[in-house]
Amino acid sequence: MKKATIGIVCYPTPGGSGVIATELGKSLARLGHKVHFITHGLPARLDTFNENLFFHKVEPGDYPVFQQFTPYSLSLAVKIREVAMQYDLDIVHSHYAIPYATSAFLAKEMLKTAGRELKSITTLHGTDITLVGLMPSFHEITRFSIGVSDGITAVSQFLAKETIEAFKIDKPIQVIHNFVDCNEFSPALDGSVRRRYARGEERLIVHVSNFRKVKNIPVVVEVFARVREVTPCRLLLVGDGPEREAIERIVDERNLCPHVEFLGDREFISDILPAGDLFVLPSEHESFGLAALEAMSCAMPVVASNIGGLHEVIEDGETGFLFDPHDAEAMSAIIIELFADEARRKGIGLRARERAKRDFGKDKIIGQYVEYYESIL
């Protein structure tokens, strides 16, 4: 593929869609493509300098009549058009359907009046389809915005199928799974981070998320409480979001505060994950499960929900375990078993890492994106 100039539109927050968008852009820049991030804040993982990486901040108009209803999607469309004109973008890649695919469409229409063509790709990540897009007030605009994209990708077979069924999309959807840098997310070489949180023979259970209701964190706490009755352990909760205060209350009410660490949003998750012994992700909706994949890459067994795209990431009984998202009893039972059999726990962790490297390695998936860009251009 010839070197392209690519605009990437994403949420700058630490959630999965923003992480994948940012890591994709960084990798494309290392391959020699010019990559322009267009969003309202610096993406969380845009933490390295590369002469091919650019950031353009979207500033919503401040007008009294708008009050809290400032039309960010319109400001974004204008900024996409501006960057496309100034830097001669070949393609704009929207990560999340609403509002980004809509803004990209508006930008393309504005560019037509200047005699400029801009190709667009929309990557569907999950809740933009399974939750937000299904709301009556957003359903039709979501369907339209996906349909007018020049290319559509989804992060799992599950999500592609859900999109086709929910929105009657008649264009092909290319499945390109999320990816992980297995060199960055790797088993710990020393125990320095682990010793910071675990005392003596204590085990470390880890959960990473954006603390939304869909992540089902009360079940994480319930599972931990059950395991702790049998095995000395501690819980690391990494991330932040609307449910954090409620979870802190639950931990306090169950007298678990001395055994639970709330670490908040962390830029370098790869420094923390290798310290853990086991990862728990009992989400009620999960179109892929990037956090689970990153844990697998660190050779950690994952206990997760048997829903959505997690089936495509975790081989039940081989590289992790899948349960009903509210079956705390079954989840805690398998964790207790694994903590009592270190050889088994380590074996599952090593198989998990091998699967991450083989099927979801960064170079492999980036190559698929490059091929897809080429087919659209």
N, C-alpha and C positions, 0 to 999 in steps of 0.2 A: 504494500500500500504506500502510495506517495505520501509525503509528510502533509498533514492536514492541520487546519486551524479549527479548533473545537471549542464551543461554548458549553459549559456544564452548569446546570441550574439545579440546586439541591437545598435541603434544609441544612443549615450549618451546625446543628445540634449533634450530640454524640450518638444519636440513634443509628440503627443499621443502614438506612438508606443514605444518610449523610456520610457515614464511614465508607461505604462502598463507593459512592460517587467521588469522594476525596481521594481514596487510594487508587481508584481507576485513573483519575486525572494526573496524579503524581507519576504513575507508571507510564502513561501515554507521553508525558513530558520527558521522561528518561529515554523514551524511544525516539525522541526528536520532534514530536508533534507540539504545536503551540496550543496551550490549554488555558482558557479564560473562565474562571469561576465567577458567576453572576448571582449574587444573593445578598441578603440584608446583613449578614455578619460573616466574619472570617470563619470558614469551616474548621471544626474542632481538630481535625488531624492534618490540616495544612500547615505542617510544622517544619518543613525543610525548604531551603532555597534551591530554586532551579530557574535558570534564565528563561525557560520555556513556560513557566507558570505565572499567571496573572490573576489578580483579584479585583473585581469591580463591585463596589458596594451600592446597593439599591437604596435610595433615600425616598421614602414615601412623602408625598406632598403634605405639608402641614397647613390645613385650611380650616377655620373654625366651623364651617358648615358640616365638614366630614365628621368631627368629633372622634368617637372611637371607631367610626366606620371608614377610616382612611383606605382607599382602594389600592392596596399593595399590589394586587395582580396587574393593575394597569401601569403602575410605576415600573414593575418588573418588565412588562412588555416593551415599554419605551426604552428601558436600559438594554434589553436584548437587541433591539433594533439599533441602538446607538453603537453598541460594541460590534455588532455585525458589520455596520457601515465602516467604522473606524479601523477595524482589524481584519476585515474581509473574511469573516467566519465562513467555513464550509458547511458546518453542521452545528445544531444546538441539541444537546442531550439533556432531557428533563428527567430527573429522578423523583418520581411521585407524580401521579396524574393531576391532582388538584392542589394548588392552582397552576402548577408549572407548565403542564401541557397546554392549558388554555392560554397562558401568557405567551408561550412560544408560537401558537397559532396566530395570535393577534400581531406579534412581531413580524411573522412571515407575510401577513396581509399588508402591513404597513410598508414592508420592504418592496413589495411588488410595485407600489407606486413610484419607487425610485429605480425600477428596472433591475432589482436584485433578487436572486433566488437563494433561499436558505433551506436546507434539508433539516428535518427534525426527527429525533428519536425519543420515544417515551419509554422509560423503564418502570414497570409496575413492581412495587416492593411489598405490598401486603394490605395494610389497613386503608390505603388509598382506594382499594377495591372492596375489601371484605367489610369495612365499616363505613368510612366516610362516603365512598362512592355510592353506597346503597341507600343513603339517606334521601328521602324524596326531593329535598331541595337541591341536591347535588347530582342525582342520578343521570339526568339527561345531559347536563354539561360535561359530566365525566365520560359518558358514552360518546358524545360528539368529539371531545378533545382527543380521546384515544383514537377514534376513527380517522381523524384528519392528520394524524401523525404519519410521516413517511415510513417509519419503522417502529415496531413495538416489540419490546422484550419483557420477559417476566423472570423472576428469580427462582421459580420452581414450576414443575409440571402441574402441581396442585393449583397454583395461582393462575396459570394460563387457562386451565380448565374452568376455574371459578369465574374468570373474566369473560370467557366466551359464553358461559351459561347465563351470567347475570346481566350482561350488556348486549348480547346477541352480536358480538363482533364478528364480522365476516372476513377480516384481514388476517393473514398469518401472524402468529405470535411466536417469536423465537425465544426458547428457554435458554437463558445463560445464567447458570447458578452463581451465587455469591462465592467469594474466594477468600483465602487467607494467606498471608505471608508466613510460611512455615519456618523461615529463618528467624523472623521476629518473634513469633509465637512458638516457643520451643520449651522443652523441659528445663527446669532450673539447673544451673551448673553448680550453685552453692545454696546453702540454706539460710542466707542472711535475711531475706524478706520473710521467709517462713518463721524464723525465730522471733521476728518482731510481733507476730500475732499468736503463735501457738506456744504453749508451755509444756515442756516434757513430752509426754506421749499423746497429747491432744491431737485430734484430727482436725483438718480445716475443710469445711464445706463452703462453697462459693456460689454466689448468684450475682449476675450482672444484668442490669436492664435500665430502662428509662422510667421506672416506677409509675407506670400507668396501670389502671385496673386490669387491663387485658393480660398483664404479666402475672397476675394471681399470686402476689407475694405473700399474702397470709398463709397460703399452703406451704411456702418455703419455710416460714417460721414454725408451722405445725410439724412439718417433717423433721426439722432440726430439733425441736423439743422432744419428739419421740426418740430420735437417735441418741440424744444426750442422756436419756434415762438409762441407756445401756452402755454407751461408749463415750468417754471424755472427748469433747469436741468443741469447736468454736465456729461461728458463722460470720463470713465476710459478705456484707451487702454493698455492692459497688454500683454507683449511679445515683441519680436524683430525679425528682419529678413530682407530680401532683399527689401521689399516694404516700410519700415518704413520712409525713407527719402521722398519718393513720397507722403506718407500720411501726413507727417508733412507740406509739401508744400501746399497740398489741405486745410488743417486746417488753415494755415496762410492766404491763398488767400481768404478764406471765413470769415476771421476775427473772428475765433472761438478759437483762442489760449487761451484767458483767461478762457475758459470754458472746455477745453480738457486737460487731464493729460496723458502723455506718461510715463508709469511706467517701461517700459523695462521688461527684463526677471526677474521673481521673483521666488525664490525657494519655498516660502510658499504661494502658491496661495490661500490656504484655509483660510488664514488670511484676504485676500482682498475680495474674492467673497461674503461673508455674508454681506458686507457693501452695496451691490448693491440692487436696486429695480427691475431691469429687465436686462436680458441678450440678446444680439443680435448676431446671427451667420448666416449671409446670404451667406454661402459658395457656390461656383459653383460646387464643388465636395465634398462630405463628406460621407465616407463609414460607419461611425458610429456617431461621434460627441461627443468625450469624454468631451470636455469643456462644452458642453450643459448639459451632465449628471451631472457633478460636480456642475454646477449652480443649477440644479434641486434639488440636494441633499441639497443645502443651502436654499431651499424653495423660489427660484426665478423663476418666469415665464420666459420662453424662447421664443423669436421670431426668427424663423430660416427658412432655405430653405426647400422647399417641394421636396427634391431630396435625392437619395441614401438611406443610412441606417438611416437617421434622422426619417423616418416614424416608425422605430422599437423602437426608444427611446421616442419620443414625441407623445402623443395622441392629435391630433389637436383639439383645443377648450376646452380640458380638463386639460392638464398639460402644455400647451404652444400653439403656433400658427405657422403654416407652410404656407409659401408663395413662389411665384416665387422669385428666388434670386435677381432679379433686380427690383422688385416691391416696391420701397421705399415708394410710396404713401400709399399702403395698410399696410405696416409694421408700418409706423409712425401713421397711423389712429388708429390701434388697441392699440398701446402704449399710445396714447393720451386718449383713452377710459379707459384703465386700470389705468392710473394716476388720472383720474377723479373719479374713483370708487375703493377706497382703499379696501373695503370688497371683491370685486371681485378679485382684484389683489392678495390679501393675500390668498384667497381661492384656486386660481389656483396654487400659490406657495406651499401651504401645500399639495395639491394633487400631485404636481410634486415630492415633497420629499417622499411621501408615495410610489409612483411608483419606485423611485430610490432605496428605501430600499427593496421593495418587489421583484423587478425583476432584479436589477443590484447590489445588495449588495456584498461586497467583499467576505465574507465567502462563499456565494452561488456559485459564479463564480470560486473561487479558488478550491472549491470542484470538479467542473466540469473539471478543468485542471488536478487535481490529478487523477481523474478517467481515463482521457484520457492518461496520462502518463502510468498508470498501464496497459491499453489495448495495448499500443505500446510495453512496456517492456515484 
